[in-house]
Amino acid sequence: MNKKASWFDYMNVLILTLVVVACLYPFIYMTAVSMSGSGPITQGKVWLYPVDFNLDMYRYVFEDGRILTGYKNTLIYVTLGTACSLLVTVLGAYPLSKKQMIFQKPIMLMIVLTMFINGGMIPTFLVVRGLGLLDSIWAMVLPGLISTWNLIIMRTFFLSIPKELEESGKVDGLSEVGILFRIVLPVSKAVIATVGLFYAVGIWNGFMAPMLYLRSDDLYPLQLFLRNIVLSSEMTGSGAPIQGNIVVVEIAMKYAAIIVSTLPILCVYPFLQKYFVNGVMIGSVKG
C-alpha cells in the first residue's frame, strides 16, 4: 500500500535539495569557469555551464611540472600515511577493546584527554625538529600518525564484534595476533574503509603540516603548490595574460587547479560510501 507523503516529507525534500544545491554549486561554478573562454569569463557571462568551451586552463595546469610533482608527492604521503595510520590505529584499538586489559580505563582516559588538551603547534614543531624529521617524507607521516577520534571509532567497532567469534578462534588454537588478523579484521572492513578514508582525506587536504615541516620544493604536496597558485599567482609569471597560444585568465586557472587537486579524492567517496553507515554509526554509538 502506497503511503501518502506528508508535509514533513515535502519539507525534508525541499531542505535537502537546498543543501545539495549549496554544496554542489561551488563545484559547478568552478568547473564552468575553468572550461570557459577568456571573453565570457571577463564579461561575467559564466555562472552555471561553460561558455565558449575549451580545456586550455587544464592543459596549462598539467603542462606545469610542479603540479605533477605535487601529485606524486601527495600520492606517496596519502598511501604511506594511510597505511601506517591504519596499522597503528588497529594495533592500538584492538587491545583497548579488551576489558580485561590491565590499566585499560586509565589509558583510555589519557587518550581521550588528548582531544581537549594537546601540546600545540610550536611544541609539536620542536619535537619534529628534535627528531630530525624536518624536510623528510616522515615529517608528513609520523606527527599525525594516529587520530584519537579514529582510534575511539575503531575501538568501539571492535567492542561490537561478538565474543563468540574470538572464542572460536581460541578453540582453534589462535593467538591474540591470529584472532586479530584472521577473524577480527576480515569482519571489520567497514570501519577500516571508513577510518582509512578519514586518514586519506586528512593527508590529501593537509596544508599546515607540509608548510611547517617541509623546505624543499621537491617534497611539496599538491596543496602547497595550489596555495602558491591561488595566493600569489605564480603560474602567471610576470602577469602576462598570454602564455604561448593559451590566454591565461587568472581566476579560471585557479579554479582549474582547484578542480584538478580535488577531483581524485572525490572519486574515492562512491567506492567507500557503502561502508560509512556500518563503519561510523556502529563505531560511534555503541561502547
Residue, then its C-alpha position, 0 to 999 in steps of 0.5 A: m500500500n502506497k503511503k501518502a507523503s506528508w508535509f514533513d516529507y515535502m519539507n525534508v525534500l525541499i531542505l535537502t535539495l537546498v543543501v545539495v544545491a549549496c554544496l554542489y554549486p561551488f563545484i559547478y561554478m568552478t568547473a564552468v569557469s575553468m572550461s570557459g573562454s577568456g571573453p565570457i569569463t571577463q564579461g561575467k557571462v559564466w555562472l552555471y555551464p561553460v561558455d565558449f568551451n575549451l580545456d586550455m586552463y587544464r592543459y596549462v595546469f598539467e603542462d606545469g611540472r610542479i603540479l605533477t610533482g605535487y601529485k606524486n608527492t601527495l600520492i606517496y604521503v596519502t598511501l604511506g600515511t594511510a597505511c601506517s595510520l591504519l596499522v597503528t590505529v588497529l594495533g592500538a584499538y584492538p587491545l583497548s577493546k579488551k576489558q580485561m586489559i590491565f590499566q585499560k580505563p586509565i589509558m583510555l582516559m589519557i587518550v581521550l584527554t588528548m582531544f581537549i588538551n594537546g601540546g600545540m603547534i610550536p611544541t609539536f614543531l620542536v619535537v619534529r625538529g628534535l627528531g630530525l624529521l624536518d624536510s623528510i617524507w616522515a615529517m608528513v607521516l609520523p606527527g599525525l600518525i594516529s587520530t584519537w577520534n579514529l582510534i575511539i571509532m575503531r575501538t568501539f567497532f571492535l567492542s561490537i564484534p561478538k565474543e563468540l567469534e574470538e572464542s572460536g578462534k581460541v578453540d582453534g588454537l589462535s593467538e591474540v595476533g591470529i584472532l586479530f588478523r584472521i577473524v577480527l579484521p576480515v569482519s571489520k572492513a567497514v570501519i577500516a574503509t571508513v577510518g582509512l578514508f578519514y586518514a586519506v582525506g586528512i593527508w590529501n587536504g593537509f596544508m599546515a603540516p607540509m608548510l611547517y615541516l617541509r623546505s624543499d620544493d621537491l617534497y611539496p604536496l599538491q596543496l602547497f603548490l595550489r596555495n602558491i597558485v591561488l595566493s600569489s599567482e605564480m603560474t602567471g609569471s610576470g602577469a602576462p595574460i598570454q602564455g604561448n597560444i593559451v590566454v591565461v585568465e587568472i581566476a579560471m586557472k585557479y579554479a582549474a587547479i582547484i578542480v584538478s587537486t580535488l577531483p581524485i579524492l572525490c572519486v574515492y567517496p562512491f567506492l567507500q560510501k557503502y561502508f560509512v553507515n556500518g563503519v561510523m554509526i556502529g563505531s560511534v554509538k555503541g561502547 
